[in-house]
């Protein structure tokens, strides 16, 4: 009976952590979409806004945007990440370590997200751009602020764009530097 109780506790804890992590990722996407000024007519952007509006809108009344940064989305993203760290990170033992681990986890999440997005752009370029799915222009909008400065700096070599490779190397270096 005790084993069954432990299984329910572990399963419930895992489910709660997973749902909070997914919600945190949706908040991060909303924050980045606002930063890159993504097309809000895109159906995927509308879903992200719809999922996060119930919590972002009330907080936005208290926290005004700071330039391109939506302070309410940033605050909620850091709060949700902090809650995840506080409850499930064994290295977070006091407020100082929770704050530090929250910032590290946030940076790691952003870097990981951009790694995935850049890899997806590489795959899309191999498959051809004739696909008409709403996520494809959105992925390009998300990665363009990272890749376009590299494209200006790197010359095209034989028609190959090496900016995604350089970006992935830089992101991996930063992930190792940040740790987690």
Beta strands, then each sheet from edge to edge (+ up, - down):
end
